Amino acid sequence: MTALLRAVSGLIVWAVAFSALYGLQGLGCALGWDAMMVGPIQLGRAALIALWLAFVAVQAWMIWHFSHHTHGSMFLNRLAVAIAVIGWVATIYTGVPVVTTSMCF
């Protein structure tokens, strides 16, 4: 059971990241964080970028950990690494709007 959970954890972390990013974006807009500045950047955007980079780092650590620590069957180990890579790419791709688009409409 643990090996199966490791195998799907990359996409679970991506789903949590996606939900957390867009939940924080909505909260930031509701609280007016787009009007508050932290140096040259909006408070809301700074918070979103920090959260996004934290999730990207977690995913990168998962890839490293799964590729260097093997448990159980070889198939589930390779599956865990592959899905962690897919989750990492998906986290980067779905987080790009945090940097490239306006925070609130």
N, CA, C and O atoms as a Tinker XYZ file with bonds, in Angstrom:
   420  protein
     1  N      0.819000   -1.201000    0.000000    73     2
     2  CA     0.000000    0.000000    0.000000    64     1     3
     3  C      0.855000    1.254000    0.000000    63     2     4     5
     4  O      0.535000    2.223000   -0.689000    81     3
     5  N      1.942000    1.248000    0.766000    73     3     6
     6  CA     2.816000    2.411000    0.822000    64     5     7
     7  C      3.460000    2.672000   -0.531000    63     6     8     9
     8  O      3.581000    3.826000   -0.941000    81     7
     9  N      3.874000    1.620000   -1.232000    73     7    10
    10  CA     4.492000    1.785000   -2.545000    64     9    11
    11  C      3.501000    2.372000   -3.544000    63    10    12    13
    12  O      3.879000    3.189000   -4.384000    81    11
    13  N      2.267000    1.972000   -3.462000    73    11    14
    14  CA     1.243000    2.519000   -4.348000    64    13    15
    15  C      0.980000    3.993000   -4.047000    63    14    16    17
    16  O      0.784000    4.789000   -4.965000    81    15
    17  N      0.975000    4.351000   -2.786000    73    15    18
    18  CA     0.799000    5.757000   -2.402000    64    17    19
    19  C      1.973000    6.593000   -2.897000    63    18    20    21
    20  O      1.779000    7.710000   -3.378000    81    19
    21  N      3.184000    6.065000   -2.785000    73    19    22
    22  CA     4.358000    6.766000   -3.320000    64    21    23
    23  C      4.231000    6.939000   -4.828000    63    22    24    25
    24  O      4.633000    7.963000   -5.379000    81    23
    25  N      3.673000    5.935000   -5.488000    73    23    26
    26  CA     3.560000    5.986000   -6.941000    64    25    27
    27  C      2.630000    7.092000   -7.419000    63    26    28    29
    28  O      2.851000    7.646000   -8.496000    81    27
    29  N      1.609000    7.426000   -6.660000    73    27    30
    30  CA     0.666000    8.459000   -7.089000    64    29    31
    31  C      0.889000    9.800000   -6.381000    63    30    32    33
    32  O      0.178000   10.769000   -6.648000    81    31
    33  N      1.858000    9.854000   -5.492000    73    31    34
    34  CA     2.044000   11.061000   -4.694000    64    33    35
    35  C      2.457000   12.280000   -5.525000    63    34    36    37
    36  O      2.159000   13.409000   -5.135000    81    35
    37  N      3.125000   12.083000   -6.645000    73    35    38
    38  CA     3.502000   13.211000   -7.498000    64    37    39
    39  C      2.295000   13.984000   -7.996000    63    38    40    41
    40  O      2.297000   15.215000   -8.004000    81    39
    41  N      1.266000   13.260000   -8.413000    73    39    42
    42  CA     0.058000   13.927000   -8.896000    64    41    43
    43  C     -0.797000   14.452000   -7.738000    63    42    44    45
    44  O     -1.518000   15.437000   -7.896000    81    43
    45  N     -0.718000   13.802000   -6.588000    73    43    46
    46  CA    -1.440000   14.317000   -5.423000    64    45    47
    47  C     -0.854000   15.656000   -5.003000    63    46    48    49
    48  O     -1.598000   16.591000   -4.707000    81    47
    49  N      0.469000   15.759000   -4.972000    73    47    50
    50  CA     1.112000   17.028000   -4.616000    64    49    51
    51  C      0.790000   18.089000   -5.657000    63    50    52    53
    52  O      0.573000   19.246000   -5.298000    81    51
    53  N      0.753000   17.728000   -6.939000    73    51    54
    54  CA     0.368000   18.689000   -7.968000    64    53    55
    55  C     -1.053000   19.200000   -7.731000    63    54    56    57
    56  O     -1.296000   20.402000   -7.836000    81    55
    57  N     -1.983000   18.322000   -7.418000    73    55    58
    58  CA    -3.369000   18.729000   -7.178000    64    57    59
    59  C     -3.469000   19.655000   -5.965000    63    58    60    61
    60  O     -4.217000   20.632000   -5.987000    81    59
    61  N     -2.727000   19.350000   -4.925000    73    59    62
    62  CA    -2.707000   20.217000   -3.741000    64    61    63
    63  C     -2.105000   21.573000   -4.109000    63    62    64    65
    64  O     -2.619000   22.610000   -3.691000    81    63
    65  N     -1.025000   21.574000   -4.884000    73    63    66
    66  CA    -0.393000   22.824000   -5.305000    64    65    67
    67  C     -1.352000   23.666000   -6.141000    63    66    68    69
    68  O     -1.479000   24.871000   -5.924000    81    67
    69  N     -2.016000   23.035000   -7.085000    73    67    70
    70  CA    -2.966000   23.742000   -7.945000    64    69    71
    71  C     -4.072000   24.379000   -7.108000    63    70    72    73
    72  O     -4.404000   25.549000   -7.298000    81    71
    73  N     -4.632000   23.622000   -6.199000    73    71    74
    74  CA    -5.708000   24.129000   -5.348000    64    73    75
    75  C     -5.211000   25.239000   -4.429000    63    74    76    77
    76  O     -5.884000   26.256000   -4.260000    81    75
    77  N     -4.044000   25.048000   -3.838000    73    75    78
    78  CA    -3.505000   26.047000   -2.916000    64    77    79
    79  C     -3.167000   27.347000   -3.637000    63    78    80    81
    80  O     -3.440000   28.430000   -3.118000    81    79
    81  N     -2.577000   27.252000   -4.826000    73    79    82
    82  CA    -2.228000   28.461000   -5.578000    64    81    83
    83  C     -3.455000   29.272000   -5.954000    63    82    84    85
    84  O     -3.489000   30.485000   -5.750000    81    83
    85  N     -4.438000   28.622000   -6.490000    73    83    86
    86  CA    -5.599000   29.366000   -6.939000    64    85    87
    87  C     -6.511000   29.747000   -5.776000    63    86    88    89
    88  O     -7.261000   30.717000   -5.883000    81    87
    89  N     -6.466000   29.019000   -4.689000    73    87    90
    90  CA    -7.155000   29.451000   -3.472000    64    89    91
    91  C     -6.499000   30.687000   -2.888000    63    90    92    93
    92  O     -7.189000   31.620000   -2.475000    81    91
    93  N     -5.158000   30.705000   -2.850000    73    91    94
    94  CA    -4.428000   31.871000   -2.351000    64    93    95
    95  C     -4.633000   33.072000   -3.270000    63    94    96    97
    96  O     -4.703000   34.209000   -2.803000    81    95
    97  N     -4.725000   32.826000   -4.550000    73    95    98
    98  CA    -4.969000   33.922000   -5.496000    64    97    99
    99  C     -6.321000   34.568000   -5.229000    63    98   100   101
   100  O     -6.424000   35.794000   -5.216000    81    99
   101  N     -7.345000   33.775000   -5.019000    73    99   102
   102  CA    -8.665000   34.306000   -4.706000    64   101   103
   103  C     -8.688000   35.027000   -3.378000    63   102   104   105
   104  O     -9.307000   36.084000   -3.255000    81   103
   105  N     -8.021000   34.471000   -2.385000    73   103   106
   106  CA    -7.940000   35.111000   -1.079000    64   105   107
   107  C     -7.203000   36.437000   -1.177000    63   106   108   109
   108  O     -7.627000   37.437000   -0.597000    81   107
   109  N     -6.096000   36.441000   -1.915000    73   107   110
   110  CA    -5.321000   37.676000   -2.090000    64   109   111
   111  C     -6.127000   38.765000   -2.781000    63   110   112   113
   112  O     -6.028000   39.934000   -2.410000    81   111
   113  N     -6.917000   38.402000   -3.770000    73   111   114
   114  CA    -7.762000   39.388000   -4.444000    64   113   115
   115  C     -8.850000   39.897000   -3.509000    63   114   116   117
   116  O     -9.146000   41.091000   -3.487000    81   115
   117  N     -9.436000   39.004000   -2.747000    73   115   118
   118  CA   -10.500000   39.403000   -1.822000    64   117   119
   119  C     -9.973000   40.319000   -0.721000    63   118   120   121
   120  O    -10.691000   41.207000   -0.261000    81   119
   121  N     -8.740000   40.116000   -0.297000    73   119   122
   122  CA    -8.171000   40.923000    0.776000    64   121   123
   123  C     -7.416000   42.152000    0.283000    63   122   124   125
   124  O     -6.881000   42.918000    1.084000    81   123
   125  N     -7.373000   42.339000   -1.022000    73   123   126
   126  CA    -6.727000   43.523000   -1.584000    64   125   127
   127  C     -5.212000   43.450000   -1.619000    63   126   128   129
   128  O     -4.548000   44.487000   -1.620000    81   127
   129  N     -4.649000   42.251000   -1.646000    73   127   130
   130  CA    -3.197000   42.111000   -1.678000    64   129   131
   131  C     -2.598000   42.604000   -2.988000    63   130   132   133
   132  O     -1.399000   42.871000   -3.060000    81   131
   133  N     -3.427000   42.726000   -4.030000    73   131   134
   134  CA    -2.906000   43.217000   -5.305000    64   133   135
   135  C     -2.569000   44.698000   -5.241000    63   134   136   137
   136  O     -1.817000   45.188000   -6.083000    81   135
   137  N     -3.101000   45.424000   -4.270000    73   135   138
   138  CA    -2.820000   46.853000   -4.121000    64   137   139
   139  C     -1.660000   47.120000   -3.162000    63   138   140   141
   140  O     -1.119000   48.225000   -3.145000    81   139
   141  N     -1.273000   46.126000   -2.368000    73   139   142
   142  CA    -0.171000   46.283000   -1.412000    64   141   143
   143  C      1.140000   45.884000   -2.082000    63   142   144   145
   144  O      1.215000   44.880000   -2.790000    81   143
   145  N      2.152000   46.679000   -1.845000    73   143   146
   146  CA     3.447000   46.421000   -2.483000    64   145   147
   147  C      4.478000   45.962000   -1.455000    63   146   148   149
   148  O      4.513000   46.454000   -0.327000    81   147
   149  N      5.306000   45.020000   -1.860000    73   147   150
   150  CA     6.454000   44.573000   -1.079000    64   149   151
   151  C      7.660000   44.841000   -1.972000    63   150   152   153
   152  O      8.032000   44.011000   -2.801000    81   151
   153  N      8.258000   46.002000   -1.791000    73   151   154
   154  CA     9.319000   46.417000   -2.709000    64   153   155
   155  C      8.708000   46.687000   -4.072000    63   154   156   157
   156  O      7.741000   47.443000   -4.174000    81   155
   157  N      9.253000   46.083000   -5.125000    73   155   158
   158  CA     8.726000   46.335000   -6.472000    64   157   159
   159  C      7.600000   45.381000   -6.897000    63   158   160   161
   160  O      7.148000   45.441000   -8.041000    81   159
   161  N      7.150000   44.517000   -6.007000    73   159   162
   162  CA     6.181000   43.485000   -6.382000    64   161   163
   163  C      4.964000   43.539000   -5.466000    63   162   164   165
   164  O      5.069000   43.918000   -4.300000    81   163
   165  N      3.812000   43.158000   -6.003000    73   163   166
   166  CA     2.592000   43.105000   -5.204000    64   165   167
   167  C      2.713000   42.015000   -4.137000    63   166   168   169
   168  O      3.343000   40.980000   -4.355000    81   167
   169  N      2.100000   42.270000   -2.989000    73   167   170
   170  CA     2.127000   41.296000   -1.895000    64   169   171
   171  C      1.528000   39.966000   -2.327000    63   170   172   173
   172  O      2.084000   38.906000   -2.040000    81   171
   173  N      0.403000   40.022000   -3.010000    73   171   174
   174  CA    -0.251000   38.790000   -3.463000    64   173   175
   175  C      0.610000   37.998000   -4.418000    63   174   176   177
   176  O      0.708000   36.777000   -4.305000    81   175
   177  N      1.234000   38.683000   -5.359000    73   175   178
   178  CA     2.096000   37.989000   -6.319000    64   177   179
   179  C      3.309000   37.394000   -5.611000    63   178   180   181
   180  O      3.728000   36.284000   -5.938000    81   179
   181  N      3.880000   38.116000   -4.644000    73   179   182
   182  CA     5.028000   37.592000   -3.894000    64   181   183
   183  C      4.634000   36.328000   -3.139000    63   182   184   185
   184  O      5.390000   35.357000   -3.115000    81   183
   185  N      3.463000   36.337000   -2.527000    73   183   186
   186  CA     2.996000   35.158000   -1.796000    64   185   187
   187  C      2.764000   33.979000   -2.749000    63   186   188   189
   188  O      3.116000   32.842000   -2.435000    81   187
   189  N      2.177000   34.256000   -3.902000    73   187   190
   190  CA     1.933000   33.199000   -4.884000    64   189   191
   191  C      3.233000   32.615000   -5.422000    63   190   192   193
   192  O      3.358000   31.398000   -5.558000    81   191
   193  N      4.190000   33.469000   -5.725000    73   191   194
   194  CA     5.471000   32.984000   -6.250000    64   193   195
   195  C      6.189000   32.149000   -5.196000    63   194   196   197
   196  O      6.759000   31.104000   -5.510000    81   195
   197  N      6.161000   32.607000   -3.949000    73   195   198
   198  CA     6.812000   31.851000   -2.879000    64   197   199
   199  C      6.163000   30.474000   -2.704000    63   198   200   201
   200  O      6.862000   29.473000   -2.548000    81   199
   201  N      4.833000   30.424000   -2.731000    73   199   202
   202  CA     4.133000   29.146000   -2.587000    64   201   203
   203  C      4.412000   28.238000   -3.779000    63   202   204   205
   204  O      4.637000   27.040000   -3.613000    81   203
   205  N      4.395000   28.808000   -4.971000    73   203   206
   206  CA     4.656000   28.038000   -6.186000    64   205   207
   207  C      6.060000   27.433000   -6.154000    63   206   208   209
   208  O      6.236000   26.248000   -6.438000    81   207
   209  N      7.055000   28.249000   -5.809000    73   207   210
   210  CA     8.426000   27.754000   -5.754000    64   209   211
   211  C      8.604000   26.702000   -4.660000    63   210   212   213
   212  O      9.400000   25.776000   -4.816000    81   211
   213  N      7.872000   26.839000   -3.562000    73   211   214
   214  CA     7.929000   25.827000   -2.504000    64   213   215
   215  C      7.408000   24.489000   -3.013000    63   214   216   217
   216  O      8.006000   23.447000   -2.744000    81   215
   217  N      6.297000   24.511000   -3.745000    73   215   218
   218  CA     5.762000   23.261000   -4.293000    64   217   219
   219  C      6.678000   22.680000   -5.365000    63   218   220   221
   220  O      6.824000   21.460000   -5.448000    81   219
   221  N      7.293000   23.521000   -6.184000    73   219   222
   222  CA     8.249000   23.036000   -7.188000    64   221   223
   223  C      9.430000   22.370000   -6.495000    63   222   224   225
   224  O      9.920000   21.337000   -6.951000    81   223
   225  N      9.889000   22.959000   -5.393000    73   223   226
   226  CA    10.999000   22.369000   -4.637000    64   225   227
   227  C     10.597000   21.033000   -4.005000    63   226   228   229
   228  O     11.385000   20.087000   -4.000000    81   227
   229  N      9.386000   20.956000   -3.477000    73   227   230
   230  CA     8.908000   19.692000   -2.904000    64   229   231
   231  C      8.864000   18.614000   -3.970000    63   230   232   233
   232  O      9.277000   17.478000   -3.733000    81   231
   233  N      8.364000   18.969000   -5.146000    73   231   234
   234  CA     8.299000   17.992000   -6.234000    64   233   235
   235  C      9.703000   17.555000   -6.662000    63   234   236   237
   236  O      9.928000   16.372000   -6.916000    81   235
   237  N     10.650000   18.499000   -6.743000    73   235   238
   238  CA    12.024000   18.152000   -7.119000    64   237   239
   239  C     12.646000   17.227000   -6.074000    63   238   240   241
   240  O     13.358000   16.284000   -6.421000    81   239
   241  N     12.379000   17.494000   -4.800000    73   239   242
   242  CA    12.887000   16.615000   -3.747000    64   241   243
   243  C     12.284000   15.220000   -3.881000    63   242   244   245
   244  O     12.976000   14.219000   -3.695000    81   243
   245  N     10.996000   15.155000   -4.203000    73   243   246
   246  CA    10.349000   13.851000   -4.369000    64   245   247
   247  C     11.008000   13.060000   -5.497000    63   246   248   249
   248  O     11.238000   11.858000   -5.358000    81   247
   249  N     11.309000   13.723000   -6.607000    73   247   250
   250  CA    11.982000   13.043000   -7.723000    64   249   251
   251  C     13.315000   12.490000   -7.257000    63   250   252   253
   252  O     13.634000   11.328000   -7.510000    81   251
   253  N     14.102000   13.327000   -6.570000    73   251   254
   254  CA    15.403000   12.884000   -6.082000    64   253   255
   255  C     15.249000   11.722000   -5.102000    63   254   256   257
   256  O     15.944000   10.712000   -5.210000    81   255
   257  N     14.346000   11.873000   -4.163000    73   255   258
   258  CA    14.159000   10.853000   -3.126000    64   257   259
   259  C     13.699000    9.525000   -3.721000    63   258   260   261
   260  O     14.229000    8.471000   -3.371000    81   259
   261  N     12.718000    9.570000   -4.617000    73   259   262
   262  CA    12.206000    8.337000   -5.202000    64   261   263
   263  C     13.239000    7.661000   -6.098000    63   262   264   265
   264  O     13.243000    6.436000   -6.217000    81   263
   265  N     14.108000    8.438000   -6.725000    73   263   266
   266  CA    15.105000    7.822000   -7.605000    64   265   267
   267  C     16.298000    7.263000   -6.831000    63   266   268   269
   268  O     17.021000    6.410000   -7.346000    81   267
   269  N     16.510000    7.734000   -5.599000    73   267   270
   270  CA    17.652000    7.263000   -4.822000    64   269   271
   271  C     17.294000    6.278000   -3.701000    63   270   272   273
   272  O     18.178000    5.603000   -3.175000    81   271
   273  N     16.045000    6.190000   -3.340000    73   271   274
   274  CA    15.621000    5.287000   -2.268000    64   273   275
   275  C     14.573000    4.333000   -2.829000    63   274   276   277
   276  O     13.434000    4.725000   -3.084000    81   275
   277  N     14.962000    3.098000   -3.015000    73   275   278
   278  CA    14.049000    2.120000   -3.594000    64   277   279
   279  C     13.402000    1.281000   -2.492000    63   278   280   281
   280  O     14.047000    0.875000   -1.525000    81   279
   281  N     12.125000    1.042000   -2.672000    73   279   282
   282  CA    11.354000    0.211000   -1.742000    64   281   283
   283  C     10.445000   -0.690000   -2.566000    63   282   284   285
   284  O      9.797000   -0.218000   -3.501000    81   283
   285  N     10.385000   -1.952000   -2.246000    73   283   286
   286  CA     9.444000   -2.851000   -2.904000    64   285   287
   287  C      9.819000   -3.161000   -4.336000    63   286   288   289
   288  O     10.992000   -3.331000   -4.669000    81   287
   289  N      8.791000   -3.231000   -5.185000    73   287   290
   290  CA     8.986000   -3.675000   -6.570000    64   289   291
   291  C      9.634000   -2.592000   -7.433000    63   290   292   293
   292  O      9.442000   -1.398000   -7.202000    81   291
   293  N     10.391000   -3.024000   -8.415000    73   291   294
   294  CA    11.070000   -2.123000   -9.334000    64   293   295
   295  C     10.055000   -1.341000  -10.169000    63   294   296   297
   296  O     10.264000   -0.163000  -10.459000    81   295
   297  N      8.952000   -1.999000  -10.557000    73   295   298
   298  CA     7.928000   -1.326000  -11.347000    64   297   299
   299  C      7.340000   -0.140000  -10.596000    63   298   300   301
   300  O      7.222000    0.947000  -11.163000    81   299
   301  N      6.968000   -0.325000   -9.335000    73   299   302
   302  CA     6.377000    0.764000   -8.558000    64   301   303
   303  C      7.392000    1.864000   -8.272000    63   302   304   305
   304  O      7.021000    3.033000   -8.167000    81   303
   305  N      8.671000    1.503000   -8.145000    73   303   306
   306  CA     9.700000    2.526000   -7.972000    64   305   307
   307  C      9.828000    3.396000   -9.211000    63   306   308   309
   308  O      9.883000    4.622000   -9.114000    81   307
   309  N      9.876000    2.764000  -10.369000    73   307   310
   310  CA     9.970000    3.530000  -11.622000    64   309   311
   311  C      8.710000    4.345000  -11.867000    63   310   312   313
   312  O      8.773000    5.469000  -12.364000    81   311
   313  N      7.574000    3.775000  -11.517000    73   311   314
   314  CA     6.314000    4.502000  -11.655000    64   313   315
   315  C      6.288000    5.723000  -10.739000    63   314   316   317
   316  O      5.821000    6.787000  -11.144000    81   315
   317  N      6.779000    5.585000   -9.524000    73   315   318
   318  CA     6.824000    6.705000   -8.582000    64   317   319
   319  C      7.695000    7.834000   -9.115000    63   318   320   321
   320  O      7.325000    9.004000   -9.015000    81   319
   321  N      8.846000    7.493000   -9.679000    73   319   322
   322  CA     9.735000    8.514000  -10.242000    64   321   323
   323  C      9.076000    9.177000  -11.450000    63   322   324   325
   324  O      9.096000   10.402000  -11.571000    81   323
   325  N      8.497000    8.383000  -12.335000    73   323   326
   326  CA     7.867000    8.935000  -13.541000    64   325   327
   327  C      6.700000    9.854000  -13.185000    63   326   328   329
   328  O      6.563000   10.927000  -13.772000    81   327
   329  N      5.873000    9.456000  -12.248000    73   327   330
   330  CA     4.725000   10.291000  -11.885000    64   329   331
   331  C      5.180000   11.511000  -11.097000    63   330   332   333
   332  O      4.546000   12.562000  -11.178000    81   331
   333  N      6.256000   11.396000  -10.341000    73   331   334
   334  CA     6.800000   12.574000   -9.660000    64   333   335
   335  C      7.309000   13.585000  -10.683000    63   334   336   337
   336  O      7.130000   14.790000  -10.501000    81   335
   337  N      7.937000   13.115000  -11.750000    73   335   338
   338  CA     8.390000   14.016000  -12.819000    64   337   339
   339  C      7.191000   14.650000  -13.506000    63   338   340   341
   340  O      7.200000   15.852000  -13.772000    81   339
   341  N      6.167000   13.872000  -13.793000    73   339   342
   342  CA     4.953000   14.413000  -14.413000    64   341   343
   343  C      4.313000   15.445000  -13.502000    63   342   344   345
   344  O      3.881000   16.496000  -13.976000    81   343
   345  N      4.242000   15.175000  -12.218000    73   343   346
   346  CA     3.691000   16.134000  -11.268000    64   345   347
   347  C      4.520000   17.398000  -11.184000    63   346   348   349
   348  O      3.969000   18.492000  -11.057000    81   347
   349  N      5.851000   17.265000  -11.253000    73   347   350
   350  CA     6.747000   18.421000  -11.212000    64   349   351
   351  C      6.534000   19.310000  -12.437000    63   350   352   353
   352  O      6.427000   20.530000  -12.314000    81   351
   353  N      6.475000   18.695000  -13.615000    73   351   354
   354  CA     6.237000   19.453000  -14.846000    64   353   355
   355  C      4.857000   20.118000  -14.802000    63   354   356   357
   356  O      4.713000   21.276000  -15.194000    81   355
   357  N      3.854000   19.393000  -14.329000    73   355   358
   358  CA     2.507000   19.956000  -14.236000    64   357   359
   359  C      2.465000   21.107000  -13.237000    63   358   360   361
   360  O      1.760000   22.090000  -13.467000    81   359
   361  N      3.202000   21.008000  -12.136000    73   359   362
   362  CA     3.248000   22.086000  -11.155000    64   361   363
   363  C      3.897000   23.325000  -11.755000    63   362   364   365
   364  O      3.423000   24.441000  -11.539000    81   363
   365  N      4.966000   23.140000  -12.501000    73   363   366
   366  CA     5.610000   24.287000  -13.163000    64   365   367
   367  C      4.661000   24.887000  -14.193000    63   366   368   369
   368  O      4.472000   26.103000  -14.225000    81   367
   369  N      4.070000   24.056000  -15.028000    73   367   370
   370  CA     3.212000   24.550000  -16.114000    64   369   371
   371  C      1.970000   25.270000  -15.596000    63   370   372   373
   372  O      1.619000   26.338000  -16.096000    81   371
   373  N      1.314000   24.699000  -14.611000    73   371   374
   374  CA     0.088000   25.334000  -14.118000    64   373   375
   375  C      0.381000   26.503000  -13.193000    63   374   376   377
   376  O     -0.526000   27.267000  -12.862000    81   375
   377  N      1.631000   26.658000  -12.768000    73   375   378
   378  CA     1.992000   27.793000  -11.932000    64   377   379
   379  C      2.527000   28.981000  -12.703000    63   378   380   381
   380  O      2.664000   30.066000  -12.139000    81   379
   381  N      2.833000   28.806000  -13.980000    73   379   382
   382  CA     3.368000   29.905000  -14.786000    64   381   383
   383  C      2.444000   31.125000  -14.808000    63   382   384   385
   384  O      2.961000   32.242000  -14.804000    81   383
   385  N      1.125000   30.993000  -14.830000    73   383   386
   386  CA     0.270000   32.189000  -14.788000    64   385   387
   387  C      0.469000   33.048000  -13.537000    63   386   388   389
   388  O      0.134000   34.233000  -13.546000    81   387
   389  N      1.002000   32.475000  -12.474000    73   387   390
   390  CA     1.296000   33.245000  -11.264000    64   389   391
   391  C      2.267000   34.375000  -11.596000    63   390   392   393
   392  O      2.166000   35.466000  -11.034000    81   391
   393  N      3.194000   34.120000  -12.495000    73   391   394
   394  CA     4.229000   35.091000  -12.847000    64   393   395
   395  C      3.834000   35.928000  -14.060000    63   394   396   397
   396  O      4.213000   37.096000  -14.149000    81   395
   397  N      3.081000   35.354000  -14.991000    73   395   398
   398  CA     2.879000   36.008000  -16.291000    64   397   399
   399  C      1.587000   36.786000  -16.447000    63   398   400   401
   400  O      1.497000   37.625000  -17.343000    81   399
   401  N      0.591000   36.549000  -15.622000    73   399   402
   402  CA    -0.682000   37.236000  -15.818000    64   401   403
   403  C     -0.999000   38.178000  -14.656000    63   402   404   405
   404  O     -0.349000   38.138000  -13.611000    81   403
   405  N     -2.001000   39.020000  -14.857000    73   403   406
   406  CA    -2.393000   39.922000  -13.769000    64   405   407
   407  C     -3.046000   39.116000  -12.655000    63   406   408   409
   408  O     -3.674000   38.085000  -12.894000    81   407
   409  N     -2.882000   39.609000  -11.437000    73   407   410
   410  CA    -3.348000   38.842000  -10.292000    64   409   411
   411  C     -4.857000   38.866000  -10.151000    63   410   412   413
   412  O     -5.469000   37.820000   -9.936000    81   411
   413  N     -5.458000   40.010000  -10.266000    73   411   414
   414  CA    -6.901000   40.148000  -10.094000    64   413   415
   415  C     -7.503000   40.848000  -11.322000    63   414   416   417
   416  O     -6.848000   41.662000  -11.973000    81   415
   417  N     -8.735000   40.522000  -11.614000    73   415   418
   418  CA    -9.407000   41.155000  -12.747000    64   417   419
   419  C    -10.460000   42.109000  -12.260000    63   418   420
   420  O    -11.140000   42.744000  -13.067000    81   419
